[in-house]
Amino acid sequence: MDDLEYWLALNSLTDIGPVTARRLLSACGGPGNIFRMSFDELRRIEGVGEHRARSITGFKGWDAVRREADSIAERRITVLTINDERYPRPLRAMQSAPVVLYMKGDLRDVDKYAVSIVGSRRATAYGMEVAEKISYRLASKGLTVVSGMARGIDTASHKGALKAGGRTVAVMGSGLDVPYPASNRGLMNAIAGSGAVISEFPLGTLPNKENFPRRNRIISALSLGVIVVEATLDSGSLITVAYALEQGREVFAVPGNVTSRNSRGTNDLIKKGARLVESAEDVIRELGPQIKGILREDRQNEKEALSAMTEDEKMLYSYLSTGPKHIDSIIRETDTSTAKALSILLGLELKGIVRQTEGKHFSLN
């Protein structure tokens, strides 16, 4: 049994959360020792008790653990344990920090200069545009953009950072082998190539509703501040705000249309003292002392951010205009399959050449 398998086994115990896991590690000295201890020794550790001690001593999931370890190797997933020097320091400082992080891509020291952007899954065109523009600008200045890879504001935020050629980190509420939503699989791969996709959940974990509030503490912990773009009064984004306040992070909110349900949460945050944000510059000014010296100079030519198009991209590009065209029209005009067209359009979108709007409409930026 190698050390990784003991870490995976500890992380798979559903009745032992991060706080108890850290107590066990502190008392036992390592994950292997936890599973070697007797029932009586374990139950005397603070916060463990008889039920959890029985779960550990009676653990029978070793075959599943070995299969997960094999899958991790096959998928080239990195596992960061809380004892790993590469484990993000801002997250380690949190009492409820996960003892295991699964990662595709890489986390770098520069990622400590990060800003989270969160908001509604059912975002309006206004919200999507604002999120993407703020994200693009923050990333182009050298800040890492953190979000949750969900539909709506999260997706727009990651895409903005990618278009700027910057770094972005996605924190998932499912296993890394279960992209959610499934339509964001291509986006997930792009994020892994320009930052990292991370999860505290074992492989195979489905995107269950209860996972998302839990993952929100990681989104806020990895950031200097959290920007909320569109949120209802009962939005999960407000859970991220609560964590941010608890962790001493800055909270920013984008004002919205007073008649829109999607703006009630953000406007209420502003009433309660959140910093009003109209642009990335508002955030940069507020975080000034914390990010001093790391900001990039503005590009003289924003076209430098665009990569050369492939022949397939040039073909689709020639059929697009500044007015929106539906995917069905694009497919008919170019005689391209739906899957291929969407893949090419995603590539153009990530390069900042094409914009997607509601209902699968595409236009040139």
N, C-alpha and C positions, 0 to 999 in steps of 0.2 A: 504494500500500500504506500503510494508516494504522498508527499505533503499536499499536493493539489487536491487529491481525492478527499482528504480529510477536510480541507476548506470547503469543497463542494458539498460534502455531507453535512457540515455544520450549517451551511447556507440553505440546505434543503429542509431543515427542520422547521415546519410551519408554526410551531408553538414557541419558538425561540426567536425573538426579534433582535434587532441590532444592539440594543442596550444590554440585554441579557447575554448576547454572544460576546460582547466586549468584556463583560464581567467574568465570563467563563475563561476567556483568553488570558485575562489578567491573573486569574487565580491559578490556572493550569499551565501557563507558559507557552501554549501552542495548541493548534487544533487536534493533533494526534494524541496529545496527552488527555484531552477532554474525553475522547472515546475509550481511553484506557483506564480511566478512573472508575472506582466502584460506585454503586448506587448511593451508599452512605456518604462517601466523600462529596459527591456531586450535590446531593440534596441540602448539604450544609452551606453551600455557596449562596451568598445573598441573591435573592431574586429567582433562584432556580426551583427549589421545592421538590416535592415528591413526583408530581406529574411530569415535569420537564426532565428530571433525573431519569425517570423511567423511559422517556422517549429516547434519551441518549444511549442508555445501557441496552435498550431493546431494539436499537436501530437495525433494520434489516434491508435497507435500500442500497447495499453496496454494489449490486449488479447495475442498478440504474445510475449510480454515481460513475461507475466505470464507462458506461455507455455515453454519459454526458462528457466525460473527459475525452473520449475518442472523438465525439462530435466537435468539441472545442478545437481539437487539433486539426480535424478535417476542414473546418470552416475558417481556420486561421484567426481564431478569436483570441485575444489576450485577456488573461484573468489577472486583475490587480487585487491583491489582498491589502487589508488595512496596514499591514507591516511592511508593504512594498514601498521603497523610497519614491517610486513614480506615482503613488497614490496622491491625488490632488490635496494639497495642504488645507485649502479653505474648507474642504469637505471633511477631512479628518478631524478638524476642530469641533465639529458638530457632535453632540452627545449621541445622537441617533444615526451616526454615519454607518452605512452598510459595511460589513466586514469583507464583502466580496463585490467587486465591480467587473462586469463583463464588458469588453471593449473591442470595437472594430475601428481601425484608424489609430491615431495617437494623440495623447495629451502632451502639451508642451508647457514650459515655464511661462511663456507669454500668455497662456490662456487664463492666468490669474487676473489679467486685465480684461474682464468679460462683463457683458451686460446681457441680461435676459429680456426677451420680448415674448409676451404671452397674450392670449386673448381668445375671442370666440371661435369655435369651430364653424359656426354659421355666420361667417363674417360677410359684411357688405363689400361692394367694390371699393368704397371709400376706405374702409379699414384695411383691406388687402394692399391697396396702393400706399397708404401711409406706413404700414408695417414694413413693406419692401423698401421704400425710400429711406426710412430711418435706419434699417438694417444695413442697406447698401453703404450709406454714409459712415456709419460706425465702423463697419468692416474695412472700408477704404482708408480710414484713419488709423487702422491697426488694432482695433478692439475685436475681441472674439464675441460672437453672438451665440447665446445659448437659448434653446427653446425645446419643445417637446415633440416635434415632428407630427403633430396631429393635423387634421384638416384646418383650413382657414388661416388664422393669423400665424400659427406656428410655421406652416408651410411657406407662407409669404416671407417670413423672417429668415428662414434658412436660405431660401432662394435669393433674397437680397444680398446676403453675405457671400454666397457663391458667385453671383454675378460680379461682385466687386473684387473677386479673386482673393477674398479674405478667409479667415478661419471661422468655423461654426461647430457647435457641439449640440447633439440631440440626446435628450434623456428620455428613454422609452419606458412605457408602462407595461411592457411585455418582454418575453425573451428575445434575444437578438436574432433568433431564427424565425420569429413571428412578426414581421414588419406590420405596423399598424399606422394608418390604414394600408391595406395591401397595395393600393395604387401608388403608394410612396416608396415602393421598393427601389426604383431608380434613383429617387432623391436620397434615400438612405445610403446607397452606394456612393453617390456624389459627395455626401457629407463625410463619409468615412475617408474619402480621398483628400478632403480639405479640412480635416479636423478629426472629430471622433463621434461615434455613436456609442452610448453607454447604457447599461441597465444593471440594476441590482438583482433582477429576477433570473432564476435558472432558465436554461434553454427549454423550450417547449411551453413556457408560461404564456397563457392566453391573455389578451388585453381586457382583463376583467375590470369592471367599473371601479372596484375598490383600490386597484393598483395606482390609479392616476393621482388622487390626492397624496398618496404616499410618495410618489416620485417627485412631486412638486417641491418638497423640501430640498431635494438635490439641485433642482433648477435654480432656486434662489441662493443656495449655499455656494454654488460655483461662480456667483456674480457679485459685482460691486453694487449693482442696482437692478431693479426690475421695472420694465416698462409695460404697462397694460394698455393694449390697443383694442378697444371694443370688448365690453363685458356686461352681461346682464347682472342684476342684483344678486342672483344666486349662482353666478358663474364659478367654475372651478378655479379660474384665474385668481379669484379673491383668496383662495386657500394659499396660493403662492405668495400673495401679498402678506398674509398673516405670518407665514414662515419668514419672509424677508424682514418684517418688523422685529420678529423674535430674534433673528440673527444679526440685527443691526445694519441691514442693507438699506440703501435708498429706494424709495418708491416713487415712480413717475407714472403719470396717466395722460393719455391723449384725449382732449375734449371731443365730444361728438354731438351729433344732432339731438336736440332736446326732445324731439318727437320719436326718436328711435329707441326701441327696447334695448338694443345692443350698446347704447351709450349710457344707460342709467347707472351701471356699475362704475364706469370710468368717471362720469361726472360726479357721482357721489364720493369717490375717492378724493377728487380735487376739493370738494367741499370739506372733507375731513383732514385736509392738509397735505395730500400728495402733491408733488411738484408737477405743475402743468407743463406739458411737452408739446411743442408744435414742430420741432425739428430735432435732428441728431445734435445740432449745436447746443441746444438747451441742456441736453444730457452731458455733453462734453464739458460745458462750462461748470455744471454742478459738481462733476467728478474731478475737476481740474487738479486739485492737490494729489489725488490718488493715481492719476494717469500721467502726471507730468513727466516729460522726457521720452515717452514711448509713442507719441502720436506721429504718424507719417505726414509728410508734406503732401499737399494736394497734387495729383497728377496734372501735368500740363496738357495732356491730351487723354481724355477719358477713353478714347478708342484703343488705347494700349491695354485696357482691361479685356478686350474682346479677342478671343482666339480665332485663328483662320478657320473658315468654314470648310467642311468636307464637301464632296461633289453632291451627295444626297441633300445636305443642308442647303447648298446653293440652289438646288432644284426646287425645294419647297419655298425657300426665301423668295424666289422669283414670282411665285404665285400669291404672295401675301402683300398686303398694303397697310396703311395706317388705319384703315377701317376694319372692324372685326369680321372674320370669316369663320363660319361654323366648320367643325372637323369633317362633317359629311361632305361639304362642298370642296374642301381641300382634297379629300380622298378621291372624289369624282374627277376633279380637274387634273390631278397628278397621277391618277391610276396607281395609287399606292395603297397597300393594305393598312387597315386601321392600326394594328400593332406597330408597324414600321413607322407610320406617320407620327403617331404619338411619341414614339421613342426619339425621332429626329427633332420634333418640336420641343420636347423636354430639353434636349441638348442645346437648342437655340435659345430657349428660355433661360437656362442656366448661364448662358454667355451674355445675357442681357440684350439679345437681338430681337426677341419675340416676347410679347406679353399675352398671357392667358387670362380671359375674363370669364365670368359666370356662364355656365351652359356650354363649355367646351368651344368657346370662340377664341380665335387667335388673331393677333395683329402685330405689325412691326412697332417697335418702340420709337 
